């Protein structure tokens, strides 16, 4: 896992999920921005930090969400 201190300064193209509503608690991802990693940031804090998850770590997180292991 890598921390990106200022996510808005990266030049990445950030995308919010189409499943996100207007509650203001969404994540944004930058698919294809880094090799073998997925940058993720809080949509409410675009200049805040982002975390770049390895493909394996992100896949494990998504699988845990689907199983209901993460609230």
TIRO-2110 file (N, C-alpha, C; in Angstrom, 1 decimal):
// TIRO-2110
0.9, -1.2, 0.0, N, 1, A
0.0, 0.0, 0.0, CA, 1, A
0.9, 1.2, 0.0, C, 1, A
0.5, 2.2, -0.8, N, 2, A
1.3, 3.4, -0.9, CA, 2, A
0.3, 4.6, -0.6, C, 2, A
0.8, 5.6, 0.1, N, 3, A
0.1, 6.8, 0.4, CA, 3, A
0.5, 7.9, -0.6, C, 3, A
-0.5, 8.5, -1.1, N, 4, A
-0.3, 9.7, -2.0, CA, 4, A
-0.8, 10.9, -1.3, C, 4, A
0.1, 11.8, -0.8, N, 5, A
-0.3, 12.9, 0.1, CA, 5, A
-1.3, 13.8, -0.5, C, 5, A
-1.2, 14.3, -1.7, N, 6, A
-2.1, 15.2, -2.3, CA, 6, A
-2.7, 14.6, -3.6, C, 6, A
-3.9, 14.0, -3.5, N, 7, A
-4.4, 13.2, -4.6, CA, 7, A
-4.8, 14.1, -5.7, C, 7, A
-5.1, 15.4, -5.5, N, 8, A
-5.5, 16.2, -6.6, CA, 8, A
-4.4, 16.7, -7.5, C, 8, A
-3.1, 16.5, -7.0, N, 9, A
-2.0, 17.0, -7.7, CA, 9, A
-1.4, 15.9, -8.6, C, 9, A
-2.0, 14.7, -8.7, N, 10, A
-1.4, 13.6, -9.4, CA, 10, A
-1.7, 13.7, -10.9, C, 10, A
-2.7, 14.3, -11.3, N, 11, A
-3.1, 14.3, -12.7, CA, 11, A
-3.9, 13.1, -13.1, C, 11, A
-4.2, 12.3, -12.2, N, 12, A
-5.0, 11.1, -12.4, CA, 12, A
-6.4, 11.5, -12.8, C, 12, A
-7.1, 10.6, -13.6, N, 13, A
-8.5, 10.8, -13.8, CA, 13, A
-9.3, 10.0, -12.8, C, 13, A
-10.0, 10.7, -11.9, N, 14, A
-10.7, 10.0, -10.8, CA, 14, A
-12.2, 9.8, -11.2, C, 14, A
-12.7, 8.6, -10.8, N, 15, A
-14.0, 8.2, -11.2, CA, 15, A
-14.8, 7.8, -10.0, C, 15, A
-16.0, 8.3, -9.8, N, 16, A
-16.9, 7.8, -8.7, CA, 16, A
-17.8, 6.7, -9.3, C, 16, A
-18.1, 5.8, -8.4, N, 17, A
-19.0, 4.7, -8.8, CA, 17, A
-20.3, 5.2, -9.3, C, 17, A
-20.9, 4.5, -10.3, N, 18, A
-22.3, 4.9, -10.7, CA, 18, A
-23.3, 4.5, -9.7, C, 18, A
-22.9, 3.6, -8.7, N, 19, A
-23.8, 3.2, -7.6, CA, 19, A
-23.8, 4.3, -6.5, C, 19, A
-22.9, 5.3, -6.6, N, 20, A
-22.9, 6.3, -5.5, CA, 20, A
-24.1, 7.2, -5.6, C, 20, A
-24.6, 7.5, -4.5, N, 21, A
-25.8, 8.5, -4.4, CA, 21, A
-25.2, 9.9, -4.1, C, 21, A
-26.0, 10.7, -3.6, N, 22, A
-25.6, 12.1, -3.2, CA, 22, A
-25.5, 12.2, -1.7, C, 22, A
-25.1, 11.1, -1.0, N, 23, A
-24.9, 11.2, 0.4, CA, 23, A
-23.6, 11.8, 0.8, C, 23, A
-22.7, 12.0, -0.1, N, 24, A
-21.4, 12.6, 0.1, CA, 24, A
-20.4, 11.7, 0.8, C, 24, A
-20.6, 10.4, 0.8, N, 25, A
-19.7, 9.4, 1.4, CA, 25, A
-19.2, 8.4, 0.4, C, 25, A
-18.6, 9.0, -0.7, N, 26, A
-18.2, 8.1, -1.8, CA, 26, A
-16.7, 8.1, -1.9, C, 26, A
-16.2, 7.0, -2.5, N, 27, A
-14.8, 6.8, -2.9, CA, 27, A
-14.7, 7.1, -4.4, C, 27, A
-13.5, 7.5, -4.7, N, 28, A
-13.2, 7.7, -6.2, CA, 28, A
-12.0, 6.8, -6.4, C, 28, A
-11.9, 6.3, -7.6, N, 29, A
-10.7, 5.4, -8.0, CA, 29, A
-10.1, 6.0, -9.3, C, 29, A
-8.9, 5.7, -9.5, N, 30, A
-8.2, 6.1, -10.7, CA, 30, A
-7.6, 4.9, -11.4, C, 30, A
-8.5, 4.2, -12.1, N, 31, A
-8.2, 2.9, -12.8, CA, 31, A
-7.1, 3.2, -13.9, C, 31, A
-6.1, 2.4, -13.9, N, 32, A
-5.1, 2.5, -14.9, CA, 32, A
-4.0, 3.5, -14.7, C, 32, A
-4.1, 4.2, -13.5, N, 33, A
-3.2, 5.3, -13.3, CA, 33, A
-1.8, 4.8, -12.8, C, 33, A
-1.8, 3.7, -12.1, N, 34, A
-0.5, 3.1, -11.7, CA, 34, A
-0.5, 1.6, -12.1, C, 34, A
0.7, 1.1, -12.4, N, 35, A
0.8, -0.3, -12.8, CA, 35, A
0.6, -1.2, -11.5, C, 35, A
-0.3, -2.2, -11.7, N, 36, A
-0.6, -3.2, -10.6, CA, 36, A
-1.1, -2.6, -9.3, C, 36, A
-1.7, -1.4, -9.4, N, 37, A
-2.2, -0.8, -8.1, CA, 37, A
-3.4, 0.1, -8.5, C, 37, A
-4.3, 0.3, -7.5, N, 38, A
-5.5, 1.1, -7.7, CA, 38, A
-5.5, 2.3, -6.7, C, 38, A
-5.3, 3.5, -7.1, N, 39, A
-5.4, 4.6, -6.2, CA, 39, A
-6.9, 4.9, -5.8, C, 39, A
-7.2, 5.1, -4.5, N, 40, A
-8.5, 5.4, -4.0, CA, 40, A
-8.5, 6.6, -3.1, C, 40, A
-9.5, 7.5, -3.3, N, 41, A
-9.5, 8.7, -2.4, CA, 41, A
-11.0, 9.0, -2.0, C, 41, A
-11.1, 9.8, -1.0, N, 42, A
-12.4, 10.2, -0.5, CA, 42, A
-12.9, 11.4, -1.4, C, 42, A
-14.1, 11.2, -2.0, N, 43, A
-14.6, 12.2, -2.9, CA, 43, A
-14.8, 13.6, -2.3, C, 43, A
-15.0, 13.6, -1.0, N, 44, A
-15.2, 14.9, -0.3, CA, 44, A
-13.9, 15.6, -0.1, C, 44, A
-12.8, 14.9, -0.2, N, 45, A
-11.5, 15.5, 0.0, CA, 45, A
-10.5, 15.3, -1.1, C, 45, A
-10.8, 15.9, -2.3, N, 46, A
-10.0, 15.5, -3.5, CA, 46, A
-8.5, 15.9, -3.3, C, 46, A
-8.2, 16.9, -2.5, N, 47, A
-6.8, 17.3, -2.3, CA, 47, A
-6.2, 16.6, -1.1, C, 47, A
-7.0, 15.7, -0.5, N, 48, A
-6.5, 15.0, 0.6, CA, 48, A
-5.7, 13.8, 0.1, C, 48, A
-5.3, 12.9, 1.0, N, 49, A
-4.5, 11.8, 0.6, CA, 49, A
-5.3, 10.7, -0.1, C, 49, A
-4.6, 9.9, -0.9, N, 50, A
-5.2, 8.8, -1.5, CA, 50, A
-4.3, 7.6, -1.1, C, 50, A
-4.9, 6.4, -1.2, N, 51, A
-4.2, 5.2, -0.9, CA, 51, A
-4.2, 4.3, -2.2, C, 51, A
-3.0, 3.9, -2.6, N, 52, A
-2.9, 3.0, -3.7, CA, 52, A
-2.8, 1.6, -3.3, C, 52, A
-3.8, 0.8, -3.5, N, 53, A
-3.9, -0.6, -3.1, CA, 53, A
-3.3, -1.5, -4.2, C, 53, A
-2.6, -2.5, -3.8, N, 54, A
-2.2, -3.5, -4.8, CA, 54, A
-3.4, -4.2, -5.4, C, 54, A
-3.3, -4.8, -6.5, N, 55, A
-4.5, -5.5, -7.2, CA, 55, A
-5.0, -6.5, -6.2, C, 55, A
-4.1, -7.3, -5.6, N, 56, A
-4.5, -8.3, -4.6, CA, 56, A
-5.3, -7.8, -3.4, C, 56, A
-4.7, -6.7, -2.8, N, 57, A
-5.4, -6.1, -1.7, CA, 57, A
-6.8, -5.6, -2.0, C, 57, A
-6.9, -4.9, -3.1, N, 58, A
-8.1, -4.3, -3.5, CA, 58, A
-9.2, -5.4, -3.8, C, 58, A
-8.7, -6.5, -4.5, N, 59, A
-9.6, -7.6, -4.8, CA, 59, A
-10.1, -8.3, -3.5, C, 59, A
-9.2, -8.4, -2.5, N, 60, A
-9.6, -9.0, -1.2, CA, 60, A
-10.6, -8.1, -0.5, C, 60, A
-10.4, -6.8, -0.6, N, 61, A
-11.4, -5.8, 0.1, CA, 61, A
-12.7, -5.9, -0.6, C, 61, A
-12.8, -5.9, -1.9, N, 62, A
-14.1, -6.0, -2.6, CA, 62, A
-14.8, -7.3, -2.3, C, 62, A
-14.0, -8.4, -2.3, N, 63, A
-14.6, -9.7, -2.0, CA, 63, A
-15.2, -9.7, -0.6, C, 63, A
-14.5, -9.1, 0.4, N, 64, A
-15.0, -9.0, 1.8, CA, 64, A
-16.3, -8.2, 1.8, C, 64, A
-16.3, -7.1, 1.0, N, 65, A
-17.6, -6.3, 1.0, CA, 65, A
-18.7, -7.2, 0.5, C, 65, A
-18.5, -7.9, -0.6, N, 66, A
-19.5, -8.7, -1.2, CA, 66, A
-20.0, -9.8, -0.2, C, 66, A
-19.2, -10.3, 0.6, N, 67, A
-19.5, -11.4, 1.6, CA, 67, A
-20.2, -10.7, 2.8, C, 67, A
-20.1, -9.4, 2.9, N, 68, A
-20.7, -8.8, 4.1, CA, 68, A
-19.8, -8.7, 5.3, C, 68, A
-18.5, -9.0, 5.1, N, 69, A
-17.5, -9.0, 6.2, CA, 69, A
-17.1, -7.6, 6.6, C, 69, A
-17.3, -6.6, 5.8, N, 70, A
-17.0, -5.2, 6.0, CA, 70, A
-18.2, -4.4, 6.0, C, 70, A
-18.4, -3.6, 7.1, N, 71, A
-19.6, -2.8, 7.2, CA, 71, A
-19.3, -1.4, 6.7, C, 71, A
END
